Amino acid sequence: MHKSSNLSSIDAHSVTTYPKAKLQHAEILRLNIIEAAATIMQEYGPEAVTIRKVAEKMECPTKIIYNLFGNKEGLAKELFLEGCKLLATAFQAVPQQDDQNSYLRDLGQAYWEFSRNYTSYYMVMFGGAFSEFKPEEESLNAIFTALQQVIAVITKAIEQGFIVEKDPLLVVNLVWASLHGVIHLHLGGHIQNEETAKTLYDRSVSNLIQTFFRNDN
């Protein structure tokens, strides 16, 4: 008489309601679609990513993708944000060092390797691979977050007196623009030999460090 059913012992808060389950399903579907688009992009390049091709890979109607992302621009935005996460992870994987020069060189190496390992993402983020997509506030904030590691190193170097310039964002943008220029010339076919491009890139990193760091430190 004192036995209670298993159902009655379930915590009401642990029950997944239909609306919640529907939202969870939609989120899983959204992530799978982004992954499918990323796979197409990495294998065939950004120009191969279309709503139709993604739908074919997902074996679903194009209407589902339009409902979740609105249009190709919405899908491009998600690929952009995913690229920002990958770049942030690449920077975070670089071991911190007390020697700021060496640390910056290693971060520069991580940026180069990101451009080589995730070329399609790089072109979505910095090369205008999707003409339909123009970064707005959320996307620009994601780039800022990805660069936090670099900003922190530059800020610390300024605080320690190693860099005379007092605006860390100015330094970061100047460094970023210079290194991006070399990478973009290489990816655009203007510097066809990768070894030559890497030599130019490494020289640019060294020159930038010499430019901003005080000679007496």
C-alpha positions in Angstrom: 0.0 0.0 0.0 3.0 2.3 0.6 4.5 1.6 -2.8 4.6 4.6 -5.0 4.9 4.4 -8.8 8.1 5.3 -10.6 6.2 7.9 -12.5 5.0 9.7 -9.3 8.6 9.9 -8.1 9.9 11.9 -11.1 10.8 15.4 -10.3 8.4 17.6 -12.2 11.2 20.0 -13.1 13.0 17.2 -15.0 10.2 16.7 -17.4 11.0 18.1 -20.9 7.9 19.8 -22.2 6.9 19.7 -25.8 7.8 23.4 -26.5 11.2 22.9 -24.8 11.8 19.6 -26.8 10.8 21.4 -30.0 13.3 24.2 -29.3 16.0 21.6 -28.5 15.3 19.8 -31.7 15.5 23.1 -33.7 18.8 23.9 -32.1 20.3 20.5 -32.9 19.0 20.8 -36.5 20.5 24.3 -36.7 23.9 23.1 -35.6 23.8 20.2 -38.0 23.0 22.5 -40.9 26.0 24.8 -39.9 28.2 21.7 -39.8 27.0 20.6 -43.2 27.7 24.1 -44.7 31.1 24.1 -43.1 31.9 20.7 -44.5 31.0 21.9 -48.0 32.9 25.1 -47.5 36.1 23.3 -46.4 36.0 20.8 -49.2 34.9 23.0 -52.1 35.4 26.6 -51.0 32.9 29.3 -49.9 31.5 29.7 -53.4 30.2 26.2 -53.3 27.9 26.9 -50.3 24.4 27.4 -51.4 21.1 26.8 -49.7 20.3 24.1 -52.2 23.6 22.3 -51.8 23.4 22.4 -48.0 19.8 21.1 -48.2 21.0 18.3 -50.4 23.7 17.3 -48.0 21.2 17.4 -45.1 18.6 15.6 -47.2 15.9 18.1 -46.2 13.8 20.7 -48.0 15.4 24.1 -48.6 12.4 25.6 -46.8 13.8 24.3 -43.5 17.1 26.1 -43.9 15.3 29.3 -45.0 13.1 29.0 -41.9 16.1 28.7 -39.6 18.5 31.1 -41.2 16.4 33.4 -43.3 18.7 33.4 -46.3 22.3 32.6 -47.4 23.4 35.7 -45.6 22.1 34.3 -42.3 24.0 31.0 -43.0 27.2 33.0 -43.8 26.9 34.8 -40.5 26.9 31.5 -38.6 29.9 30.3 -40.5 31.6 33.7 -39.7 30.8 33.2 -36.0 32.1 29.6 -36.0 35.3 30.8 -37.6 35.7 33.3 -34.8 35.4 30.5 -32.2 38.1 28.5 -34.1 40.4 31.5 -34.1 39.9 32.1 -30.4 40.6 28.5 -29.7 43.8 28.7 -31.8 45.1 31.7 -29.8 44.1 30.1 -26.5 46.1 27.0 -27.3 49.3 29.1 -27.4 51.1 28.7 -24.0 51.5 32.0 -22.2 55.1 33.2 -21.7 56.8 35.9 -19.7 58.9 36.9 -22.7 56.4 39.1 -24.6 58.4 39.1 -27.8 58.3 35.3 -28.0 54.7 35.1 -26.9 53.7 37.5 -29.8 55.8 35.5 -32.3 53.9 32.3 -31.2 50.6 34.1 -31.5 51.6 35.3 -34.9 52.4 31.7 -35.8 49.0 30.5 -34.6 47.3 33.2 -36.8 49.3 31.9 -39.9 48.4 28.3 -39.1 44.7 29.2 -38.7 44.8 30.8 -42.2 46.3 27.6 -43.6 44.2 25.0 -41.7 40.9 26.9 -42.0 41.4 28.8 -45.2 37.7 28.9 -46.1 36.8 30.2 -42.6 39.5 32.8 -43.0 38.1 34.0 -46.3 34.6 34.2 -44.8 35.9 36.3 -41.9 38.4 38.5 -43.7 38.3 37.9 -47.4 34.7 38.8 -48.3 34.0 35.2 -49.5 30.2 35.8 -49.2 29.3 39.0 -51.0 25.8 38.8 -49.4 27.3 39.0 -45.9 28.5 42.2 -44.3 29.7 41.9 -40.7 27.5 43.8 -38.2 27.8 44.4 -34.5 27.5 40.8 -33.3 30.0 39.6 -35.8 32.5 42.4 -35.1 32.2 41.7 -31.4 33.0 38.0 -32.1 36.2 39.1 -33.9 37.1 41.3 -30.9 36.6 38.4 -28.6 38.8 36.1 -30.8 41.5 38.7 -30.6 41.4 39.1 -26.8 44.5 37.0 -26.3 46.5 39.3 -28.6 45.0 42.4 -27.1 45.9 41.2 -23.6 49.6 40.7 -24.5 49.9 44.1 -26.1 48.1 45.8 -23.2 50.5 44.1 -20.7 53.5 45.1 -22.8 52.3 48.7 -22.7 51.7 48.6 -19.0 55.3 47.2 -18.4 56.8 50.0 -20.6 57.9 47.7 -23.4 55.7 49.5 -25.9 55.7 53.3 -26.1 52.3 53.6 -27.9 49.6 53.9 -25.3 46.6 52.6 -27.3 46.6 48.8 -27.4 43.8 48.6 -30.0 45.8 50.8 -32.3 48.8 48.5 -32.0 46.7 45.4 -32.5 45.0 46.8 -35.6 48.3 47.9 -37.1 49.8 44.4 -36.5 46.7 42.7 -37.7 46.4 44.7 -40.9 50.1 44.0 -41.8 49.9 40.3 -41.2 46.5 40.0 -42.9 48.0 41.7 -45.9 50.7 39.1 -46.4 48.2 36.2 -45.9 45.6 37.8 -48.2 48.2 38.3 -51.0 49.2 34.7 -50.7 45.6 33.4 -50.7 44.8 35.6 -53.6 47.5 34.1 -55.7 49.8 37.2 -55.7 52.5 35.3 -53.7 52.1 31.8 -55.1 54.9 30.1 -53.3 53.9 29.3 -49.7 57.5 29.2 -48.5 58.1 32.7 -49.9 54.9 33.9 -48.3 55.8 32.4 -44.9 59.3 34.0 -45.1 57.7 37.4 -45.8 55.2 36.8 -43.0 57.9 35.9 -40.4 59.9 39.0 -41.5 56.8 41.1 -41.1 56.3 39.8 -37.5 59.9 40.6 -36.7 59.7 44.1 -38.1 56.5 44.8 -36.3 58.0 43.7 -33.0 61.1 45.9 -33.6 58.9 48.8 -34.5 56.7 48.8 -31.4 59.0 47.4 -28.7 61.5 49.7 -27.0 65.1 48.8 -28.0 66.2 48.9 -24.4 63.8 46.1 -23.3 
